[in-house]
Amino acid sequence: MNNNEQQTEDKSRKNRALRIGIIFAVILTLLGFITGLAFTVVKKAISGAVTQDTSAYNVSVTAVISENREHLSNSDDSSSMVYTPVYEYEYNGKTYNVEGSISSNSKKYEVGEKVDIRISEGEPGKMYDPAFNRNTVFKQIDREFSGFWLLVIFIPCIIMILTVVVVCVVMRSKSAGNSSDDKDTNDDFMG
């Protein structure tokens, strides 16, 4: 194999590697996009299923937290204490003590704390806490999970894509540099 054939084969290999790198970057980008799209669709579906309809809660009242009920939450490998606030409020001369619909690992409210809630005029024993309910808890989890998702999936994908792009640019510039080196300025046949 002569020198020109060797150089042509080297250029062909470099161009093939460059094409493979570009294809790899495009595939990574598409996978990241498809994964992000799937995540968004699933997140919206879960959000729709978890969202609480609050249209029936048409009366605002002030409640006092009468206690934080303790419940033992058991999972496969551990157990922990969770707290559920109990709201005490009066409506039409009657006193209601209603346990909240959400529990948490820490006390959301202290006993004696006043909280603005909404109740249903037709069923005053049902209440809704605008500051602590399924909607607000899900939004908080959603924000935390979205941040986690960004760190674990998208940032590594972006780093891989940028790495492939940089490698491709470096290979391309070396390839261009080698092609200019192929010309012999001391060639006897040049005028």
HUVEN-V539256 format. One record per residue. N is the residue number from 0. RES is the residue in one small letter. PSI is psi as a letter, one per 40 degrees, with the letter a starting at -180 (none if undefined). Layout:
n & res & psi
N & RES & PSI
N & RES & PSI
This chain:
n & res & psi
0 & m & h
1 & n & i
2 & n & d
3 & n & d
4 & e & d
5 & q & d
6 & q & d
7 & t & d
8 & e & d
9 & d & d
10 & k & d
11 & s & d
12 & r & d
13 & k & d
14 & n & d
15 & r & d
16 & a & d
17 & l & d
18 & r & d
19 & i & d
20 & g & d
21 & i & d
22 & i & d
23 & f & d
24 & a & d
25 & v & d
26 & i & d
27 & l & d
28 & t & d
29 & l & d
30 & l & d
31 & g & d
32 & f & d
33 & i & d
34 & t & d
35 & g & d
36 & l & d
37 & a & d
38 & f & d
39 & t & d
40 & v & d
41 & v & d
42 & k & d
43 & k & d
44 & a & d
45 & i & d
46 & s & d
47 & g & d
48 & a & d
49 & v & d
50 & t & h
51 & q & h
52 & d & h
53 & t & e
54 & s & d
55 & a & e
56 & y & g
57 & n & e
58 & v & h
59 & s & h
60 & v & i
61 & t & h
62 & a & i
63 & v & h
64 & i & h
65 & s & d
66 & e & i
67 & n & h
68 & r & h
69 & e & h
70 & h & i
71 & l & h
72 & s & h
73 & n & h
74 & s & a
75 & d & d
76 & d & e
77 & s & i
78 & s & i
79 & s & i
80 & m & h
81 & v & i
82 & y & h
83 & t & h
84 & p & i
85 & v & h
86 & y & h
87 & e & h
88 & y & i
89 & e & i
90 & y & h
91 & n & f
92 & g & e
93 & k & i
94 & t & h
95 & y & h
96 & n & h
97 & v & h
98 & e & h
99 & g & i
100 & s & e
101 & i & h
102 & s & i
103 & s & i
104 & n & e
105 & s & i
106 & k & h
107 & k & d
108 & y & i
109 & e & i
110 & v & h
111 & g & e
112 & e & h
113 & k & h
114 & v & h
115 & d & h
116 & i & i
117 & r & i
118 & i & i
119 & s & h
120 & e & d
121 & g & d
122 & e & g
123 & p & e
124 & g & e
125 & k & h
126 & m & i
127 & y & h
128 & d & h
129 & p & d
130 & a & e
131 & f & g
132 & n & a
133 & r & d
134 & n & d
135 & t & d
136 & v & d
137 & f & d
138 & k & d
139 & q & d
140 & i & d
141 & d & d
142 & r & d
143 & e & d
144 & f & d
145 & s & d
146 & g & d
147 & f & d
148 & w & d
149 & l & d
150 & l & d
151 & v & d
152 & i & d
153 & f & d
154 & i & d
155 & p & d
156 & c & d
157 & i & d
158 & i & d
159 & m & d
160 & i & d
161 & l & d
162 & t & d
163 & v & d
164 & v & d
165 & v & d
166 & v & d
167 & c & d
168 & v & d
169 & v & d
170 & m & d
171 & r & d
172 & s & d
173 & k & d
174 & s & d
175 & a & d
176 & g & d
177 & n & d
178 & s & d
179 & s & d
180 & d & d
181 & d & d
182 & k & h
183 & d & h
184 & t & e
185 & n & f
186 & d & h
187 & d & d
188 & f & e
189 & m & i
190 & g & none
